[in-house]
Amino acid sequence: MRIAYIFEEFPCPSETSALREIECLRRRGFEIVVLCARRGDDGVGSQVRILTPAKRLSRRWLRALGHLLIRRRKRVLGFAAFWLWIAIRSPRRAARILVDLYALGEFSRVIEAEGIRHVHGYWLGWPAHMAAALSVLTGASMSMSGHARDIFTETASLGVLARRAKFIAICTEQGLHHLDAALGPKRLSKLRLVRHGLLPEEKTVFEMARPLASPHIVAVGRLVEKKGFDVLLHAFRRIKAQHDGARLSIIGDGPQKGTLKALMHQLGLGESVGFTGWLPNNEVQASIRNARVLAVPSIIAADGDRDGVPNVILEAFACGTPVVASRLPGISEAIEHESSGLLATSGDPSDLAEAIRRVLDDCRLAERVAWGGRRALEERFDAMVNSEELATLFKEATGHPC
């Protein structure tokens, strides 16, 4: 079965769950074609084809618009009605759809040429709106999924998309409950919990040996407000008071990089904190494996953005690195306090520092929560097991025999 996955950028270093999901479906016999606005860094196998729209005013760009005007003319009225419903609820999204008409033409042409019967928007923002528009223009069925920020900040026109979607896959119970309220009982049956996870080969290495000297703490993620890295820097200053040789590595990049570096110098941590930028995934996993603690200091941002279950937690579970994270609903679905990790009050540097110190100072505690994390990974976050539900939903959406 051939399915088109829609992304704004693909692959993206902060979205490793998408790579794993596509790989699981490929192993189950699906052929996935990725349609995206722009191609990200390399890192996807040749089995996944990535198609991007033509540059504006190029020959391909003109051909894409011509495809809409000629091949899709019978569906123009339906598309106009869909666009109007979006415009009433989210003028910003409606304007973006008009700007990206050429991309719709290009993607529509691909869907027709390759006999694609189903399109899936991986996020509830641009990808879901494009998937719904393509469904209107081509007659293909569509679905969408929500993961973190999009669940809490992209609901203005969600009701319009939900009417067309065959299903809406959500990766956390936190997100499921939020969309329950946003969509109401009429769309409740379309919501499905499909958790992320790790591939079987990513769970083969588990080792508890950690160097006792110079404790190394690692944090991974985009440098944005919801990740709470400013809280972590304040906490790390407290840790340094008792562990003079402690080091902190923050892996990732984003708009807060300058602000966080300034805070690092303000707190006098310059020699002990490293900002590495994005690293290849194998290097990220090696850094986690060699650390004494993975810190996940997430907060709820001012606009409501928040984490679900960050993939980095699962990667730490896999290799035996203890996790200290914020006590937030999504994160608490993976971490049970004192069992599979330690939870600290979100936004509280003192509580975060105390939890990290406990892991650094108590080897038995560190080993207990590391093994608890491994059990949680095996029981609830196996990507191949969890992808079975998604595969069934795709088959039902297209009338394919299960």
HELIX and SHEET records of a PDB file:
HELIX    1   1 THR A   16  ARG A   27  1                                  12    
HELIX    2   2 ARG A   59  ARG A   71  1                                  13    
HELIX    3   3 ARG A   73  ARG A   75  5                                   3    
HELIX    4   4 VAL A   76  ARG A   89  1                                  14    
HELIX    5   5 PRO A   91  VAL A   99  1                                   9    
HELIX    6   6 LEU A  101  GLU A  114  1                                  14    
HELIX    7   7 TRP A  126  THR A  138  1                                  13    
HELIX    8   8 ARG A  149  THR A  153  1                                   5    
HELIX    9   9 LEU A  158  ARG A  164  1                                   7    
HELIX   10  10 GLU A  173  LEU A  183  1                                  11    
HELIX   11  11 PRO A  185  LYS A  190  5                                   6    
HELIX   12  12 PRO A  200  LYS A  203  5                                   4    
HELIX   13  13 GLU A  225  LYS A  227  5                                   3    
HELIX   14  14 PHE A  229  GLN A  242  1                                  14    
HELIX   15  15 LYS A  257  GLN A  266  1                                  10    
HELIX   16  16 ASN A  281  ARG A  289  1                                   9    
HELIX   17  17 ASN A  311  CYS A  319  1                                   9    
HELIX   18  18 PRO A  329  SER A  332  1                                   4    
HELIX   19  19 PRO A  349  ASP A  361  1                                  13    
HELIX   20  20 CYS A  363  ARG A  380  1                                  18    
HELIX   21  21 ALA A  383  THR A  398  1                                  16    
SHEET    1   A 7 ARG A  49  LEU A  51  0                                        
SHEET    2   A 7 GLU A  31  ARG A  39  1                                        
SHEET    3   A 7 ARG A   2  PHE A  10  1                                        
SHEET    4   A 7 HIS A 118  GLY A 121  1                                        
SHEET    5   A 7 SER A 141  GLY A 146  1                                        
SHEET    6   A 7 ILE A 168  ILE A 170  1                                        
SHEET    7   A 7 LEU A 191  LEU A 193  1                                        
SHEET    1   B 6 VAL A 273  GLY A 277  0                                        
SHEET    2   B 6 ARG A 247  ILE A 251  1                                        
SHEET    3   B 6 HIS A 216  VAL A 220  1                                        
SHEET    4   B 6 VAL A 293  VAL A 296  1                                        
SHEET    5   B 6 VAL A 323  SER A 326  1                                        
SHEET    6   B 6 LEU A 342  ALA A 344  1                                        
END                                                                             
